[in-house]
Amino acid sequence: MSQSESTPSDGQPSRAVARRVFATEFNDITYTFKESDEERAPVYGLLPTGERANRVFVAGTLTETQDVGSDSEYWQGRVVDPSGTFFVYAGQYQPEAATMLREAQPPIYVSIVGKPRTYETDDGEMNVSIRPESISIIDDDTRDRWVVETALKTIERASEAVTQPSEYATMADEQYESAPELYREEALAVLEELDGADEPAENEMPVS
């Protein structure tokens, strides 16, 4: 797959490609792995459509922010795309992102580049959130372009997982019950909905 999947330019081309992914697929990530025994080796989240993701590129409506920290500020943001909700967390080690969440006035459209982080809840369920490297306010046209491009990337990954399965697609088949076809169908539905809509859905549209 092309290494130009993400559009953000952060001046650090050596970083892993940021995968475009919808919230539904992102939230289904439960398996992470390293490809090296080195202490600082990158941790990858395994996408159910058969690709590894050390970084992701998402966009949607920032609908809510709150400081959930106890001893120090630790900001949570809820970001909604056409398929579901991302949860974003930023604290002292992500100062710019934390400041953005602190000062944001939802609802607004945002794009986020960050790392997937899985964690186990008290009842034993595995959840996943984003640790942001950057959060940017965007307009509705940029958000719509992200939706289209993410849908196309999802369809591409899901199709290749069936027709030309990589080692990661094989790994996903072993780790997950959901078939790639489910995410392909969802991406197609998102494209149809966007194409048929004159404006964003009421529960996603920011108020100016």
C-alpha positions as CSV (number, residue, x, y, z in Angstrom):
1,M,0.0,0.0,0.0
2,S,1.2,3.5,-0.8
3,Q,2.9,5.3,2.1
4,S,1.0,8.5,1.2
5,E,-2.2,7.6,3.0
6,S,-2.2,10.6,5.3
7,T,-2.1,14.1,4.1
8,P,-0.8,16.0,7.1
9,S,2.8,17.3,6.7
10,D,4.6,17.4,10.0
11,G,8.2,17.7,8.7
12,Q,9.0,14.2,9.9
13,P,8.8,11.9,6.9
14,S,10.5,9.1,8.8
15,R,7.4,8.6,10.9
16,A,5.1,5.7,10.1
17,V,2.2,6.4,7.7
18,A,-1.0,7.6,9.5
19,R,-3.8,5.2,8.4
20,R,-7.2,6.7,7.5
21,V,-9.8,4.7,9.5
22,F,-13.4,5.2,10.4
23,A,-14.4,5.0,14.1
24,T,-16.2,1.7,13.8
25,E,-13.1,-0.1,12.6
26,F,-10.8,1.8,14.9
27,N,-12.9,0.8,17.9
28,D,-12.7,-2.8,16.9
29,I,-8.9,-2.8,17.4
30,T,-8.2,-5.2,20.3
31,Y,-4.9,-6.7,19.2
32,T,-1.5,-4.8,19.3
33,F,2.0,-6.1,18.6
34,K,5.6,-5.2,18.1
35,E,7.9,-6.4,15.3
36,S,11.0,-6.1,17.3
37,D,12.2,-7.0,20.8
38,E,13.8,-3.5,21.2
39,E,12.4,-1.5,24.1
40,R,11.5,1.5,22.0
41,A,10.1,-0.5,19.1
42,P,6.8,0.9,17.8
43,V,3.6,-0.7,18.9
44,Y,1.1,-1.4,16.1
45,G,-2.6,-1.7,16.4
46,L,-4.0,-4.3,14.0
47,L,-6.8,-3.0,11.8
48,P,-9.6,-5.6,11.2
49,T,-9.2,-4.9,7.4
50,G,-5.7,-6.3,7.5
51,E,-3.2,-3.5,8.0
52,R,-1.0,-2.4,10.9
53,A,-1.3,1.1,12.3
54,N,1.2,2.8,14.5
55,R,-0.5,6.1,13.7
56,V,-4.0,7.1,12.5
57,F,-5.5,10.1,10.7
58,V,-9.1,10.7,11.6
59,A,-11.6,13.6,11.3
60,G,-15.1,14.4,12.5
61,T,-17.1,16.6,14.8
62,L,-15.5,17.4,18.2
63,T,-18.8,17.2,20.2
64,E,-17.5,17.3,23.8
65,T,-14.4,17.9,25.9
66,Q,-13.8,17.5,29.6
67,D,-10.9,17.4,32.1
68,V,-10.9,13.9,33.5
69,G,-7.6,14.2,35.3
70,S,-7.2,13.8,39.0
71,D,-3.7,15.2,40.0
72,S,-3.2,17.1,36.8
73,E,-5.1,18.1,33.6
74,Y,-5.9,15.2,31.4
75,W,-8.3,16.1,28.6
76,Q,-10.8,13.8,26.9
77,G,-12.4,14.7,23.6
78,R,-15.3,12.9,21.8
79,V,-15.0,13.1,18.0
80,V,-17.9,11.8,15.9
81,D,-17.5,10.6,12.3
82,P,-20.3,9.1,10.0
83,S,-19.7,5.6,11.6
84,G,-19.2,6.3,15.3
85,T,-17.2,8.0,18.0
86,F,-13.4,8.3,18.7
87,F,-12.2,9.0,22.2
88,V,-9.1,11.2,22.4
89,Y,-6.9,11.8,25.5
90,A,-4.2,14.4,25.9
91,G,-2.2,15.4,29.0
92,Q,1.1,16.9,30.0
93,Y,3.0,14.9,27.4
94,Q,0.8,16.2,24.6
95,P,0.7,19.9,25.6
96,E,-0.5,21.3,22.3
97,A,-3.3,18.9,21.9
98,A,-4.3,19.3,25.5
99,T,-4.4,23.1,25.1
100,M,-6.5,22.7,22.0
101,L,-9.0,20.5,23.8
102,R,-9.1,22.9,26.8
103,E,-9.8,25.9,24.6
104,A,-12.1,24.3,22.0
105,Q,-15.7,25.4,21.8
106,P,-17.6,22.3,20.5
107,P,-19.2,21.5,18.2
108,I,-16.4,22.0,15.6
109,Y,-14.9,19.9,12.9
110,V,-11.4,18.7,13.6
111,S,-8.7,16.4,12.1
112,I,-6.4,14.4,14.3
113,V,-3.1,12.5,13.8
114,G,-2.2,10.3,16.7
115,K,-1.4,6.8,18.0
116,P,-3.9,4.1,18.9
117,R,-3.7,3.1,22.5
118,T,-5.6,0.0,23.8
119,Y,-6.5,-0.4,27.5
120,E,-8.5,-3.0,29.5
121,T,-11.5,-1.8,31.5
122,D,-12.3,-3.0,35.0
123,D,-14.8,-5.5,33.6
124,G,-12.2,-7.0,31.3
125,E,-13.2,-5.4,28.0
126,M,-10.6,-4.0,25.6
127,N,-11.1,-0.4,24.5
128,V,-9.0,1.8,22.2
129,S,-8.4,5.5,22.2
130,I,-6.2,8.0,20.4
131,R,-3.2,9.7,21.9
132,P,-3.0,12.8,19.6
133,E,0.1,14.2,18.1
134,S,-1.8,17.1,16.6
135,I,-5.4,18.4,16.5
136,S,-6.5,20.9,13.8
137,I,-9.7,22.7,13.3
138,I,-11.0,22.1,9.7
139,D,-13.9,23.2,7.6
140,D,-16.8,21.1,6.3
141,D,-15.2,20.6,2.8
142,T,-12.1,19.2,4.4
143,R,-14.1,16.9,6.6
144,D,-16.1,15.7,3.6
145,R,-12.9,15.0,1.6
146,W,-11.6,13.0,4.6
147,V,-14.8,10.9,4.6
148,V,-14.5,10.1,0.9
149,E,-10.8,9.3,1.0
150,T,-11.1,7.2,4.2
151,A,-14.0,5.3,2.6
152,L,-11.9,4.6,-0.5
153,K,-8.9,3.5,1.6
154,T,-11.2,1.2,3.7
155,I,-12.6,-0.4,0.6
156,E,-9.1,-0.9,-0.8
157,R,-7.8,-2.5,2.4
158,A,-10.9,-4.8,2.7
159,S,-10.7,-5.9,-0.9
160,E,-7.0,-6.6,-0.8
161,A,-7.5,-8.6,2.4
162,V,-9.6,-11.0,0.4
163,T,-8.0,-11.0,-3.0
164,Q,-4.3,-10.4,-2.0
165,P,-4.0,-11.1,1.7
166,S,-0.9,-9.8,3.3
167,E,0.7,-11.1,6.5
168,Y,-1.3,-8.5,8.4
169,A,-4.6,-9.6,6.7
170,T,-3.8,-13.2,7.7
171,M,-3.1,-12.0,11.2
172,A,-6.4,-10.1,11.3
173,D,-8.3,-13.1,10.1
174,E,-6.8,-15.1,13.0
175,Q,-7.5,-12.4,15.7
176,Y,-10.9,-11.0,14.7
177,E,-14.3,-12.4,14.1
178,S,-15.5,-9.5,12.0
179,A,-14.8,-10.0,8.3
180,P,-13.2,-7.2,6.2
181,E,-16.3,-7.2,4.0
182,L,-18.4,-5.7,6.9
183,Y,-16.1,-2.6,6.9
184,R,-16.2,-2.4,3.1
185,E,-20.0,-2.4,3.1
186,E,-20.0,0.3,5.8
187,A,-17.7,2.4,3.7
188,L,-19.9,2.1,0.7
189,A,-22.9,3.1,2.7
190,V,-21.1,6.2,4.0
191,L,-20.2,7.2,0.5
192,E,-23.9,6.8,-0.6
193,E,-25.1,8.8,2.4
194,L,-22.6,11.6,1.8
195,D,-23.5,11.7,-1.9
196,G,-27.2,11.8,-1.2
197,A,-27.0,14.4,1.6
198,D,-27.4,18.1,0.8
199,E,-25.7,18.9,4.2
200,P,-24.2,17.1,7.2
201,A,-26.5,15.2,9.4
202,E,-28.1,17.3,12.1
203,N,-26.3,15.5,15.0
204,E,-22.9,16.1,13.3
205,M,-23.3,19.6,12.0
206,P,-21.3,22.2,13.9
207,V,-23.2,25.4,15.0
208,S,-21.5,28.5,13.7
